[in-house]
C-alpha cells in the first residue's frame, strides 16, 4: 500500500526530518507499505527544508544499499519513494515578489471596471508600506508567507492549477487502496493555508467520475494538525510574532471544525506550550533552521500510526460522521519551582511510557528501534569509522567488511547520515523550548541511553555489538557489492541486541 | 620421532634413561601437544568467541597459553615418568645421581618440553586452519570470508 504524505511548509519539513530518522532506525510501517513524500513549500531556501531534502536523498541511497526483501526488518528498511512531483516549490516568477504584484493589484486599482475588486482587496488586506511588519499587500514573499495564511491560501491555488508542480500526476498515480496524509502547522503561513486546501481538493476530485480521482475522493485521508509548539523572540521589524500563534490556531481550528474535519478519517492534534527560551526570529530563508523538537517526533509518529492502521480499523469510512481525533498532551518537561515553570530534561520513560514486553507497546514499536540505531551509530563513529577496529588485531567483522564499509560511496554516506542523527538527537536535547534528551553521545556506549535512575546501566554494550557483528559477518562471501548491505543488516541485529540488554 | 624431537637427541644421548624418550617420551609428548592444541583451538573458536568478541590478539594469547601449558605439562610428566623409568629399570645403580638430577630438571627434559611447545604451536596453527571455518571467528588469524 502506498501512502502519499504531504509535508507542507516549514513545520512539514521538520516533521519529515524526524520521520526519516525514525524510519532509518528501523521503525516499521508494515510489510509492502511505502511512503511517497510530497513536500510543498514556497520557501525552498528554508534551512529546515534543505536539511530534510538532503536527509531524504541520503536515506534513499542507504535504503537501496540495504536492499531488504519483504518481511525483513532493520535500519533503513521502510521504502520512501521519490517522484518527480515530490518537491513542489510553489513560487511564482521573480517579478511577482510581493502579494500585490502577485494579484496585479496596481492593474486592478487602475482599471475603472476592476476598481471595486481592488477596493475589496484593500478592505481585506493591510496595505502598509513594505517595511512595516503588519503589511500584507506589500509583503515581500521571497521566503514565504511569513505567517499569513490569508495570503498563502490564495497563492496555494497555483499548486493545483500549474501542471509543473505535478498535482495532476499525483492524482493520476493515486490508485485504489492508497492513502493520503497531510502534515502542517496551523499557526504559520504555508501549512495553515495548504492543509485545508489539500483536504478540500482531495474530496472534490472524482466528482467528474474519472477512475483515479474517485480513488482519491474515497481514500482514507489523515492529517496531523500541528498546534503552536514554540515561540519566537519579539522583533518589531519581523512579520512573525508568536503572540498571534494561538489566535491563528484558534481561528483555524474553528474553520476546520466547520469545513474540514468531516472530510478526514483521522486527525492528530499535537502541540506544546512554548515554555523555555524563545527561538530566534527568522522570517524564512536559510537562517530558518530551528532545533529539532519533540513535537516533530510525535507528529512523525502519527504518520506511521496512520500507515500501520489496518483497513478495517479506519474510522469515518463513509465520511458522514466525525473523524477519529487523537490528542497528545505533554505533561512532563516542566518543573514548578517557587511558582515558576522551569525546564527539566525529558526522558523516553517520562514521555512514552515504561518499557514493557507487549509487542504493540510504544517501546517495542519506536523506542527499541531508536535505541538500537543510537547504539549502532555510536559504535560506528567511535570504532568503525575511527579506525579502532582495523589492523592486524582488529575486529573480526572489520577484516571482512572494513575496506568496503569505510571506502567507496557507502561508508562516507552512512557516516554522514549517522552524524546527522547525532546532531538531531543533540538538538532535541538542547532545544530551548522543551528538552527531550534520550541520548548522550559524549558518553561511553554503556551510558549512551538515559535510563530510569532506579535501573542499572546497560552493561557490555560494546562487546554485544562486536559479537553480533562478528556472527553476522559470516554472511559475507567475498562479494564487495554486498558488503554495505550485509553491514546494515548485521548492524541492525547488533543494535537490537544492544537495545535489549 | 628423532626427527620431530630434534632438540632432545643430543642432550639425552649421555643419560642412562635416554631410551625412555624412544620408548614412550616422544609419543607421550606428541599426543599431549596435540590434545592441548586441539583443546585450545576448540576453546578459542567455539567457546570463547561465542561469548566475547575475539581478535587475532586473543588468538595469539590462546596460542601462548597453550604453548606454556604444553611446556609445563610435558616437563612435569616427563619428570615423573623418567624417575619411575629409572627405578623400574634399576638404572640408578649405573648412575646413582640420576634421580636427583632428574628431580632438579636436566637439560634433555627442558629441551623435551621446549620441543613439545614448538609442536603444540604448530598443531595449534594447523587445527585453527581446519576448525575456524565453522566458527564465528572464521577470519582469525587470517582470511576474509568463510567460503565463496
Interface residues (C-beta under 8 A of the other chain):
Chain A: X392 X393 X394 X395 X396 X399 X400 X463 X466 X467 X469 X470 X471 X474 X476 X477 X478
Chain B: X49 X51 X52 X53 X54 X55 X56 X57 X136 X137 X138 X139 X140 X143 X144 X145 X146 X147 X148
